[in-house]
Amino acid sequence: MPKNNSYTILKIEKVNAFLLFIIIFQSIFEKFLLSNINSSIFKYYNEFIVLLITGLFIVTIFKFYKVKKLILYAITILFYSFFQILLRKIPIFHITQSLLYIECIVFYTYFYSQNYNSKVDTLIYLSKYYYYLFYLVLVAALFELINPNIINNFLGTNHFQRGIGGFYLTSIFGTSTGLSQFCIIALVILMSTYAIKGAFPYPKWILYTLILLSFLSFSRKEFALTIVYLLSIYISTRNKTHRLKYYIFASFAGLFIISLYLILFFRKANEVALSDNYVRFQLIEYSIQIIKDYFPFGTGPGTFGSQLSLQYPIIYEKYGVGPNILGYNGHRGPIYDAFLFTFTAEMGIGIILYLILLVSIWRKKPLINNHVLKTTKRFIIIAIFIIGLFAPVIMNPFGLISFSILGLISKNGN
Protein backbone atom coordinates (compact mmCIF):
# COMPACT_ATOMS: atom_id res chain seq x y z
CA MET A 1 0.00 0.00 0.00
CA PRO A 2 2.72 2.59 0.79
CA LYS A 3 4.34 1.80 -2.54
CA ASN A 4 1.14 2.63 -4.40
CA ASN A 5 0.78 5.94 -2.53
CA SER A 6 4.40 6.81 -3.25
CA TYR A 7 3.93 5.92 -6.90
CA THR A 8 0.77 8.06 -7.15
CA ILE A 9 2.46 11.10 -5.61
CA LEU A 10 5.46 10.65 -7.89
CA LYS A 11 3.19 10.41 -10.92
CA ILE A 12 1.32 13.60 -9.97
CA GLU A 13 4.59 15.47 -9.51
CA LYS A 14 5.77 14.35 -12.93
CA VAL A 15 2.48 15.58 -14.39
CA ASN A 16 2.83 18.90 -12.54
CA ALA A 17 6.34 19.40 -13.90
CA PHE A 18 5.34 18.33 -17.40
CA LEU A 19 2.34 20.69 -17.52
CA LEU A 20 4.53 23.52 -16.29
CA PHE A 21 7.18 22.59 -18.84
CA ILE A 22 4.92 22.49 -21.92
CA ILE A 23 3.56 26.00 -21.27
CA ILE A 24 6.76 27.30 -22.90
CA PHE A 25 5.61 25.84 -26.23
CA GLN A 26 2.59 28.14 -26.35
CA SER A 27 4.75 30.97 -27.73
CA ILE A 28 6.07 28.64 -30.45
CA PHE A 29 2.57 27.52 -31.46
CA GLU A 30 1.45 31.15 -31.65
CA LYS A 31 4.10 31.70 -34.33
CA PHE A 32 2.77 28.65 -36.20
CA LEU A 33 -0.69 30.22 -36.24
CA LEU A 34 0.66 33.57 -37.41
CA SER A 35 2.49 31.78 -40.24
CA ASN A 36 -0.83 30.15 -41.30
CA ILE A 37 0.14 26.67 -40.04
CA ASN A 38 -3.38 26.16 -38.71
CA SER A 39 -4.33 23.39 -36.33
CA SER A 40 -6.93 23.12 -33.58
CA ILE A 41 -4.13 21.82 -31.32
CA PHE A 42 -2.22 25.08 -31.76
CA LYS A 43 -5.34 27.24 -31.36
CA TYR A 44 -6.52 25.72 -28.07
CA TYR A 45 -3.19 24.59 -26.63
CA ASN A 46 -3.09 27.21 -23.88
CA GLU A 47 -6.76 26.68 -22.97
CA PHE A 48 -6.12 22.94 -22.63
CA ILE A 49 -3.24 23.47 -20.19
CA VAL A 50 -5.19 26.06 -18.19
CA LEU A 51 -8.16 23.67 -17.88
CA LEU A 52 -5.87 20.91 -16.58
CA ILE A 53 -4.19 23.20 -14.05
CA THR A 54 -7.59 24.61 -13.02
CA GLY A 55 -8.91 21.08 -12.48
CA LEU A 56 -5.95 20.27 -10.25
CA PHE A 57 -6.44 23.65 -8.55
CA ILE A 58 -10.08 22.83 -7.71
CA VAL A 59 -8.98 19.54 -6.14
CA THR A 60 -6.40 21.50 -4.15
CA ILE A 61 -9.07 23.82 -2.73
CA PHE A 62 -10.67 20.88 -0.94
CA LYS A 63 -7.35 19.49 0.30
CA PHE A 64 -5.54 22.51 1.75
CA TYR A 65 -6.68 25.25 4.10
CA LYS A 66 -3.71 27.52 3.36
CA VAL A 67 -4.89 28.65 -0.09
CA LYS A 68 -8.19 30.24 1.00
CA LYS A 69 -6.73 33.74 1.15
CA LEU A 70 -5.36 33.38 -2.40
CA ILE A 71 -8.71 32.10 -3.66
CA LEU A 72 -10.27 35.22 -2.14
CA TYR A 73 -7.95 37.34 -4.31
CA ALA A 74 -9.21 35.66 -7.48
CA ILE A 75 -12.88 35.91 -6.45
CA THR A 76 -12.47 39.58 -5.51
CA ILE A 77 -10.99 40.35 -8.95
CA LEU A 78 -13.90 38.57 -10.67
CA PHE A 79 -16.47 40.48 -8.60
CA TYR A 80 -14.69 43.75 -9.35
CA SER A 81 -14.71 42.92 -13.08
CA PHE A 82 -18.43 42.09 -12.92
CA PHE A 83 -19.02 45.48 -11.28
CA GLN A 84 -17.08 47.15 -14.12
CA ILE A 85 -19.19 45.32 -16.72
CA LEU A 86 -22.39 46.61 -15.11
CA LEU A 87 -21.00 50.12 -14.67
CA ARG A 88 -19.68 50.49 -18.24
CA LYS A 89 -22.54 48.48 -19.80
CA ILE A 90 -20.13 46.04 -21.44
CA PRO A 91 -21.35 42.70 -22.88
CA ILE A 92 -21.43 40.09 -20.10
CA PHE A 93 -19.18 37.66 -22.00
CA HIS A 94 -16.29 40.07 -21.33
CA ILE A 95 -16.01 38.33 -17.97
CA THR A 96 -14.02 35.72 -19.92
CA GLN A 97 -11.23 38.30 -20.25
CA SER A 98 -11.18 38.54 -16.46
CA LEU A 99 -10.84 34.76 -16.27
CA LEU A 100 -7.69 35.11 -18.38
CA TYR A 101 -6.45 37.78 -15.97
CA ILE A 102 -6.64 35.44 -12.96
CA GLU A 103 -4.75 32.59 -14.66
CA CYS A 104 -1.57 33.69 -12.89
CA ILE A 105 -3.29 33.43 -9.48
CA VAL A 106 -4.60 29.95 -10.30
CA PHE A 107 -1.14 28.74 -11.34
CA TYR A 108 0.62 30.34 -8.37
CA THR A 109 -1.94 29.01 -5.87
CA TYR A 110 -1.84 25.46 -7.20
CA PHE A 111 1.94 25.13 -6.98
CA TYR A 112 2.13 27.12 -3.73
CA SER A 113 -0.29 24.67 -2.08
CA GLN A 114 1.98 21.64 -2.58
CA ASN A 115 3.96 20.23 0.35
CA TYR A 116 7.73 20.55 0.62
CA ASN A 117 8.65 17.20 -0.93
CA SER A 118 6.24 17.68 -3.82
CA LYS A 119 7.71 21.11 -4.57
CA VAL A 120 11.27 19.82 -4.52
CA ASP A 121 10.46 16.83 -6.73
CA THR A 122 8.51 19.01 -9.17
CA LEU A 123 11.52 21.32 -9.49
CA ILE A 124 13.84 18.37 -10.08
CA TYR A 125 11.61 16.94 -12.81
CA LEU A 126 11.23 20.39 -14.32
CA SER A 127 15.00 20.86 -14.41
CA LYS A 128 15.31 17.54 -16.28
CA TYR A 129 12.73 18.58 -18.88
CA TYR A 130 14.49 21.91 -19.41
CA TYR A 131 17.80 20.09 -19.69
CA TYR A 132 16.54 18.25 -22.79
CA LEU A 133 14.80 21.34 -24.15
CA PHE A 134 18.08 23.23 -23.85
CA TYR A 135 19.71 20.90 -26.38
CA LEU A 136 16.83 21.43 -28.82
CA VAL A 137 17.17 25.20 -28.41
CA LEU A 138 20.95 24.97 -28.84
CA VAL A 139 20.74 22.86 -32.03
CA ALA A 140 18.21 25.28 -33.55
CA ALA A 141 20.48 28.20 -32.62
CA LEU A 142 23.45 26.50 -34.32
CA PHE A 143 21.40 26.05 -37.51
CA GLU A 144 20.49 29.72 -37.23
CA LEU A 145 24.17 30.66 -37.01
CA ILE A 146 24.78 28.79 -40.28
CA ASN A 147 21.65 30.17 -41.98
CA PRO A 148 20.45 33.27 -40.08
CA ASN A 149 17.06 33.47 -41.85
CA ILE A 150 16.05 29.81 -41.53
CA ILE A 151 13.71 30.31 -38.53
CA ASN A 152 12.29 33.64 -39.71
CA ASN A 153 11.53 32.26 -43.17
CA PHE A 154 9.85 29.15 -41.76
CA LEU A 155 7.67 31.00 -39.26
CA GLY A 156 7.26 34.20 -41.28
CA THR A 157 8.33 36.37 -38.35
CA ASN A 158 9.53 39.96 -38.69
CA HIS A 159 13.20 40.93 -38.65
CA PHE A 160 14.37 43.92 -36.59
CA GLN A 161 17.44 46.11 -36.76
CA ARG A 162 19.45 45.00 -33.75
CA GLY A 163 22.43 42.84 -32.91
CA ILE A 164 25.56 42.35 -35.03
CA GLY A 165 24.85 43.63 -38.52
CA GLY A 166 21.15 42.87 -38.03
CA PHE A 167 21.85 39.31 -36.80
CA TYR A 168 20.29 37.98 -33.60
CA LEU A 169 19.23 34.54 -32.40
CA THR A 170 15.62 33.41 -31.99
CA SER A 171 16.07 29.59 -32.04
CA ILE A 172 12.84 27.56 -31.94
CA PHE A 173 10.87 30.49 -30.49
CA GLY A 174 10.90 32.69 -33.58
CA THR A 175 11.53 35.86 -31.54
CA SER A 176 14.48 37.19 -29.60
CA THR A 177 12.32 37.80 -26.53
CA GLY A 178 11.07 34.20 -26.61
CA LEU A 179 14.64 32.89 -26.56
CA SER A 180 15.86 35.32 -23.90
CA GLN A 181 12.88 34.61 -21.65
CA PHE A 182 13.55 30.88 -21.99
CA CYS A 183 17.12 31.58 -20.83
CA ILE A 184 15.85 33.47 -17.78
CA ILE A 185 13.45 30.65 -16.84
CA ALA A 186 16.15 28.00 -17.32
CA LEU A 187 18.58 29.99 -15.15
CA VAL A 188 15.93 30.44 -12.45
CA ILE A 189 15.18 26.69 -12.43
CA LEU A 190 18.92 25.91 -12.36
CA MET A 191 19.58 28.25 -9.42
CA SER A 192 16.47 27.19 -7.50
CA THR A 193 17.40 23.51 -7.79
CA TYR A 194 21.00 24.34 -6.85
CA ALA A 195 19.83 26.26 -3.76
CA ILE A 196 17.62 23.39 -2.57
CA LYS A 197 19.75 20.37 -3.49
CA GLY A 198 23.21 21.93 -3.15
CA ALA A 199 24.28 20.78 -6.62
CA PHE A 200 23.78 22.05 -10.17
CA PRO A 201 21.18 20.03 -12.10
CA TYR A 202 23.05 20.74 -15.36
CA PRO A 203 26.75 20.70 -16.30
CA LYS A 204 28.18 24.17 -15.64
CA TRP A 205 28.90 24.82 -19.32
CA ILE A 206 25.13 24.96 -19.84
CA LEU A 207 24.97 27.91 -17.43
CA TYR A 208 27.51 29.83 -19.52
CA THR A 209 25.79 28.82 -22.76
CA LEU A 210 22.46 30.15 -21.48
CA ILE A 211 24.13 33.49 -20.76
CA LEU A 212 25.65 33.49 -24.26
CA LEU A 213 22.28 32.66 -25.87
CA SER A 214 20.66 35.48 -23.91
CA PHE A 215 23.41 37.83 -25.11
CA LEU A 216 23.01 36.75 -28.76
CA SER A 217 19.24 37.12 -28.63
CA PHE A 218 19.89 40.87 -28.35
CA SER A 219 16.77 41.43 -26.30
CA ARG A 220 17.44 44.48 -24.18
CA LYS A 221 15.35 44.14 -21.05
CA GLU A 222 15.77 40.36 -20.76
CA PHE A 223 19.56 40.46 -21.08
CA ALA A 224 19.71 43.33 -18.58
CA LEU A 225 17.58 41.27 -16.17
CA THR A 226 19.86 38.26 -16.69
CA ILE A 227 22.93 40.32 -15.75
CA VAL A 228 21.16 41.80 -12.72
CA TYR A 229 20.08 38.32 -11.58
CA LEU A 230 23.52 36.75 -11.88
CA LEU A 231 25.22 39.66 -10.13
CA SER A 232 22.59 39.54 -7.37
CA ILE A 233 23.31 35.83 -6.88
CA TYR A 234 27.02 36.66 -6.77
CA ILE A 235 26.46 39.30 -4.07
CA SER A 236 24.12 37.10 -2.00
CA THR A 237 26.75 34.37 -1.71
CA ARG A 238 29.55 36.69 -0.54
CA ASN A 239 30.74 37.10 3.03
CA LYS A 240 28.50 39.53 4.95
CA THR A 241 31.41 41.50 6.40
CA HIS A 242 32.67 42.44 2.91
CA ARG A 243 29.30 42.56 1.12
CA LEU A 244 29.31 46.36 0.66
CA LYS A 245 32.36 46.27 -1.62
CA TYR A 246 30.75 43.48 -3.63
CA TYR A 247 27.60 45.60 -4.00
CA ILE A 248 29.69 48.48 -5.33
CA PHE A 249 31.67 46.24 -7.68
CA ALA A 250 28.56 44.44 -8.97
CA SER A 251 26.65 47.71 -9.48
CA PHE A 252 29.43 49.26 -11.57
CA ALA A 253 30.03 46.01 -13.47
CA GLY A 254 26.33 45.59 -14.26
CA LEU A 255 25.91 49.21 -15.33
CA PHE A 256 28.99 49.01 -17.56
CA ILE A 257 27.98 45.72 -19.24
CA ILE A 258 24.37 46.79 -19.87
CA SER A 259 25.35 50.27 -21.13
CA LEU A 260 27.98 48.84 -23.48
CA TYR A 261 25.47 46.26 -24.73
CA LEU A 262 22.85 48.92 -25.53
CA ILE A 263 25.31 51.27 -27.22
CA LEU A 264 27.08 48.68 -29.38
CA PHE A 265 24.16 46.54 -30.54
CA PHE A 266 21.03 48.69 -30.37
CA ARG A 267 22.00 51.96 -32.03
CA LYS A 268 19.30 51.84 -34.73
CA ALA A 269 16.72 50.24 -32.44
CA ASN A 270 17.37 52.90 -29.80
CA GLU A 271 16.90 55.68 -32.37
CA VAL A 272 13.44 54.29 -33.14
CA ALA A 273 12.64 53.74 -29.46
CA LEU A 274 13.51 57.33 -28.57
CA SER A 275 11.55 58.91 -31.44
CA ASP A 276 8.06 60.43 -31.15
CA ASN A 277 6.71 57.85 -33.61
CA TYR A 278 7.53 54.90 -31.35
CA VAL A 279 4.32 52.88 -31.04
CA ARG A 280 4.91 52.01 -27.38
CA PHE A 281 5.01 55.71 -26.44
CA GLN A 282 1.78 56.27 -28.36
CA LEU A 283 0.13 53.42 -26.46
CA ILE A 284 1.30 54.89 -23.16
CA GLU A 285 -0.12 58.31 -24.12
CA TYR A 286 -3.49 56.79 -25.01
CA SER A 287 -3.48 54.75 -21.80
CA ILE A 288 -2.73 57.72 -19.55
CA GLN A 289 -5.52 59.74 -21.17
CA ILE A 290 -7.98 56.86 -20.77
CA ILE A 291 -6.95 56.32 -17.13
CA LYS A 292 -7.73 59.99 -16.45
CA ASP A 293 -11.05 59.97 -18.33
CA TYR A 294 -12.30 56.70 -16.80
CA PHE A 295 -10.90 57.12 -13.29
CA PRO A 296 -11.34 55.44 -10.84
CA PHE A 297 -12.87 52.23 -12.24
CA GLY A 298 -11.28 51.98 -15.69
CA THR A 299 -12.89 51.01 -18.99
CA GLY A 300 -13.62 47.42 -17.95
CA PRO A 301 -12.33 44.01 -19.06
CA GLY A 302 -11.80 43.39 -22.76
CA THR A 303 -12.01 47.03 -23.85
CA PHE A 304 -8.46 48.30 -24.40
CA GLY A 305 -5.21 46.50 -25.20
CA SER A 306 -6.60 43.01 -24.59
CA GLN A 307 -7.74 40.07 -26.73
CA LEU A 308 -11.47 40.78 -26.55
CA SER A 309 -10.97 44.49 -27.22
CA LEU A 310 -10.33 43.79 -30.91
CA GLN A 311 -13.96 42.63 -31.19
CA TYR A 312 -15.17 45.58 -29.07
CA PRO A 313 -13.55 48.66 -30.67
CA ILE A 314 -15.59 51.37 -28.89
CA ILE A 315 -12.62 52.79 -26.93
CA TYR A 316 -10.34 52.61 -29.99
CA GLU A 317 -12.88 54.53 -32.08
CA LYS A 318 -13.46 57.11 -29.35
CA TYR A 319 -9.74 57.92 -29.06
CA GLY A 320 -8.84 57.46 -32.72
CA VAL A 321 -6.44 54.57 -32.19
CA GLY A 322 -5.11 53.63 -35.64
CA PRO A 323 -4.01 50.44 -37.42
CA ASN A 324 -0.36 51.11 -36.50
CA ILE A 325 -1.41 49.87 -33.05
CA LEU A 326 -4.38 47.62 -33.85
CA GLY A 327 -2.77 45.95 -36.86
CA TYR A 328 -3.16 45.87 -40.64
CA ASN A 329 -5.03 43.39 -42.87
CA GLY A 330 -6.45 41.34 -40.02
CA HIS A 331 -3.07 40.86 -38.30
CA ARG A 332 -2.78 41.84 -34.65
CA GLY A 333 -0.73 44.97 -34.04
CA PRO A 334 1.41 45.83 -31.01
CA ILE A 335 -1.58 46.32 -28.69
CA TYR A 336 0.26 44.43 -25.92
CA ASP A 337 3.47 46.44 -26.14
CA ALA A 338 2.68 48.65 -23.13
CA PHE A 339 0.72 46.08 -21.14
CA LEU A 340 0.90 47.54 -17.63
CA PHE A 341 -0.47 50.85 -18.93
CA THR A 342 -3.27 49.36 -21.05
CA PHE A 343 -4.11 46.91 -18.26
CA THR A 344 -4.37 49.80 -15.78
CA ALA A 345 -6.63 51.63 -18.26
CA GLU A 346 -8.96 48.61 -18.18
CA MET A 347 -8.73 47.84 -14.47
CA GLY A 348 -8.59 51.32 -12.96
CA ILE A 349 -8.02 51.10 -9.21
CA GLY A 350 -8.44 47.32 -9.52
CA ILE A 351 -4.74 47.21 -10.45
CA ILE A 352 -4.10 47.60 -6.71
CA LEU A 353 -5.35 44.04 -6.17
CA TYR A 354 -2.49 42.70 -8.32
CA LEU A 355 0.07 44.92 -6.60
CA ILE A 356 -1.13 43.61 -3.21
CA LEU A 357 -0.71 40.06 -4.52
CA LEU A 358 2.90 40.73 -5.61
CA VAL A 359 3.70 42.35 -2.25
CA SER A 360 2.22 39.37 -0.37
CA ILE A 361 4.29 36.95 -2.48
CA TRP A 362 7.40 39.08 -1.84
CA ARG A 363 6.82 38.83 1.92
CA LYS A 364 6.43 35.05 1.96
CA LYS A 365 9.46 33.10 3.15
CA PRO A 366 11.43 31.03 0.63
CA LEU A 367 11.06 27.25 0.70
CA ILE A 368 14.38 26.99 2.56
CA ASN A 369 16.42 29.66 4.34
CA ASN A 370 18.95 30.15 1.56
CA HIS A 371 20.34 33.40 0.11
CA VAL A 372 20.28 32.09 -3.46
CA LEU A 373 16.62 31.05 -3.21
CA LYS A 374 15.64 34.29 -1.50
CA THR A 375 17.39 36.31 -4.22
CA THR A 376 15.76 34.18 -6.93
CA LYS A 377 12.29 34.70 -5.47
CA ARG A 378 12.73 38.48 -5.36
CA PHE A 379 14.24 38.54 -8.83
CA ILE A 380 11.23 36.72 -10.35
CA ILE A 381 8.84 39.29 -8.88
CA ILE A 382 10.97 42.17 -10.21
CA ALA A 383 11.19 40.47 -13.63
CA ILE A 384 7.39 39.99 -13.71
CA PHE A 385 6.91 43.69 -13.02
CA ILE A 386 9.51 44.93 -15.53
CA ILE A 387 8.52 42.58 -18.36
CA GLY A 388 4.88 43.32 -17.48
CA LEU A 389 5.49 46.93 -18.54
CA PHE A 390 5.74 45.66 -22.11
CA ALA A 391 4.01 42.25 -22.32
CA PRO A 392 0.85 40.54 -20.91
CA VAL A 393 2.87 38.82 -18.23
CA ILE A 394 -0.11 37.71 -16.11
CA MET A 395 -1.27 35.35 -18.88
CA ASN A 396 1.64 34.68 -21.26
CA PRO A 397 3.99 31.65 -20.99
CA PHE A 398 6.78 33.56 -19.22
CA GLY A 399 4.38 34.98 -16.64
CA LEU A 400 2.51 31.74 -15.93
CA ILE A 401 5.76 29.79 -15.53
CA SER A 402 7.20 32.55 -13.32
CA PHE A 403 4.16 32.63 -11.04
CA SER A 404 4.24 28.83 -10.86
CA ILE A 405 7.92 28.80 -9.87
CA LEU A 406 7.19 31.46 -7.25
CA GLY A 407 4.60 29.07 -5.82
CA LEU A 408 7.10 26.22 -5.82
CA ILE A 409 9.87 28.14 -4.04
CA SER A 410 7.63 29.83 -1.44
CA LYS A 411 7.04 28.28 1.97
CA ASN A 412 3.41 27.57 2.88
CA GLY A 413 3.68 25.60 6.13
CA ASN A 414 2.51 22.26 4.67
C-alpha positions, -999 to 999 in steps of 0.1 A, spaced: 0 0 0 27 26 8 43 18 -25 11 26 -44 8 59 -25 44 68 -32 39 59 -69 8 81 -71 25 111 -56 55 107 -79 32 104 -109 13 136 -100 46 155 -95 58 143 -129 25 156 -144 28 189 -125 63 194 -139 53 183 -174 23 207 -175 45 235 -163 72 226 -188 49 225 -219 36 260 -213 68 273 -229 56 258 -262 26 281 -264 47 310 -277 61 286 -305 26 275 -315 14 312 -316 41 317 -343 28 286 -362 -7 302 -362 7 336 -374 25 318 -402 -8 301 -413 1 267 -400 -34 262 -387 -43 234 -363 -69 231 -336 -41 218 -313 -22 251 -318 -53 272 -314 -65 257 -281 -32 246 -266 -31 272 -239 -68 267 -230 -61 229 -226 -32 235 -202 -52 261 -182 -82 237 -179 -59 209 -166 -42 232 -140 -76 246 -130 -89 211 -125 -59 203 -102 -64 236 -86 -101 228 -77 -90 195 -61 -64 215 -41 -91 238 -27 -107 209 -9 -74 195 3 -55 225 17 -67 253 41 -37 275 34 -49 286 -1 -82 302 10 -67 337 11 -54 334 -24 -87 321 -37 -103 352 -21 -80 373 -43 -92 357 -75 -129 359 -64 -125 396 -55 -110 404 -89 -139 386 -107 -165 405 -86 -147 438 -93 -147 429 -131 -184 421 -129 -190 455 -113 -171 472 -141 -192 453 -167 -224 466 -151 -210 501 -147 -197 505 -182 -225 485 -198 -201 460 -214 -214 427 -229 -214 401 -201 -192 377 -220 -163 401 -213 -160 383 -180 -140 357 -199 -112 383 -203 -112 385 -165 -108 348 -163 -77 351 -184 -64 378 -160 -66 354 -130 -47 326 -147 -16 337 -129 -33 334 -95 -46 299 -103 -11 287 -113 6 303 -84 -19 290 -59 -18 255 -72 19 251 -70 21 271 -37 -3 247 -21 20 216 -26 40 202 4 77 205 6 87 172 -9 62 177 -38 77 211 -46 113 198 -45 105 168 -67 85 190 -92 115 213 -95 138 184 -101 116 169 -128 112 204 -143 150 209 -144 153 175 -163 127 186 -189 145 219 -194 178 201 -197 165 182 -228 148 213 -241 181 232 -239 197 209 -264 168 214 -288 172 252 -284 209 250 -288 207 229 -320 182 253 -336 205 282 -326 235 265 -343 214 260 -375 205 297 -372 242 307 -370 248 288 -403 217 302 -420 204 333 -401 171 335 -418 161 298 -415 137 303 -385 123 336 -397 115 323 -432 99 291 -418 77 310 -393 73 342 -413 83 364 -384 95 400 -387 132 409 -387 144 439 -366 174 461 -368 195 450 -338 224 428 -329 256 423 -350 248 436 -385 212 429 -380 218 393 -368 203 380 -336 192 345 -324 156 334 -320 161 296 -320 128 276 -319 109 305 -305 109 327 -336 115 359 -315 145 372 -296 123 378 -265 111 342 -266 146 329 -266 159 353 -239 129 346 -216 135 309 -220 171 316 -208 158 335 -178 134 307 -168 161 280 -173 186 300 -151 159 304 -125 152 267 -124 189 259 -124 196 283 -94 165 272 -75 174 235 -78 210 243 -68 198 263 -38 176 234 -26 198 204 -35 232 219 -31 243 208 -66 238 221 -102 212 200 -121 231 207 -154 268 207 -163 282 242 -156 289 248 -193 251 250 -198 250 279 -174 275 298 -195 258 288 -228 225 302 -215 241 335 -208 256 335 -243 223 327 -259 207 355 -239 234 378 -251 230 367 -288 192 371 -286 199 409 -284 168 414 -263 174 445 -242 153 441 -210 158 404 -208 196 405 -211 197 433 -186 176 413 -162 199 383 -167 229 403 -158 212 418 -127 201 383 -116 235 367 -119 252 397 -101 226 395 -74 233 358 -69 270 367 -68 265 393 -41 241 371 -20 268 344 -17 296 367 -5 307 371 30 285 395 49 314 415 64 327 424 29 293 426 11 293 464 7 324 463 -16 307 435 -36 276 456 -40 297 485 -53 317 462 -77 286 444 -90 267 477 -95 294 493 -116 300 460 -135 263 456 -143 259 492 -153 290 490 -176 280 457 -192 244 468 -199 253 503 -211 280 488 -235 255 463 -247 229 489 -255 253 513 -272 271 487 -294 242 465 -305 210 487 -304 220 520 -320 193 518 -347 167 502 -324 174 529 -298 169 557 -324 134 543 -331 126 537 -295 135 573 -286 116 589 -314 81 604 -312 67 578 -336 75 549 -313 43 529 -310 49 520 -274 50 557 -264 18 563 -284 1 534 -265 13 549 -232 -1 583 -241 -35 568 -250 -35 548 -218 -27 577 -196 -55 597 -212 -80 569 -208 -69 563 -171 -77 600 -165 -110 600 -183 -123 567 -168 -109 571 -133 -113 554 -108 -129 522 -122 -113 520 -157 -129 510 -190 -136 474 -180 -123 440 -191 -118 434 -228 -120 470 -238 -85 483 -244 -52 465 -252 -66 430 -246 -77 401 -267 -115 408 -266 -110 445 -272 -103 438 -309 -140 426 -312 -152 456 -291 -136 487 -307 -156 514 -289 -126 528 -269 -103 526 -300 -129 545 -321 -135 571 -294 -97 579 -291 -88 575 -327 -64 546 -322 -51 536 -356 -40 504 -374 -4 511 -365 -14 499 -330 -44 476 -339 -28 460 -369 -32 459 -406 -50 434 -429 -64 413 -400 -31 409 -383 -28 418 -346 -7 450 -340 14 458 -310 -16 463 -287 3 444 -259 35 464 -261 27 486 -231 7 461 -211 9 475 -176 -5 509 -189 -33 494 -211 -41 469 -183 -44 498 -158 -66 516 -183 -90 486 -182 -87 478 -145 -86 513 -130 -80 511 -92 -84 473 -95 -47 472 -104 -41 476 -67 -53 440 -62 -25 427 -83 1 449 -66 -11 436 -32 -7 401 -45 29 407 -56 37 423 -22 22 394 -4 43 369 -25 74 391 -18 68 388 19 64 350 20 95 331 32 114 310 6 111 273 7 144 270 26 164 297 43 189 302 16 203 334 1 203 321 -35 166 310 -32 156 343 -15 174 363 -42 158 342 -69 123 347 -55 127 385 -54 142 385 -88 112 367 -103 88 393 -89 110 422 -102 112 405 -136 74 400 -137 69 437 -130 95 449 -155 85 426 -184 49 433 -175 55 469 -185 57 457 -221 40 422 -223 9 405 -209 29 388 -182 -1 377 -161 -13 354 -189 16 347 -213 40 317 -210 68 336 -192 44 350 -166 25 317 -159 58 298 -155 72 326 -133 42 326 -110 42 288 -109 79 288 -99 72 315 -73 46 291 -58 71 262 -58 99 281 -40 76 298 -14 70 283 20 34 276 29 37 256 61 25 223 47 
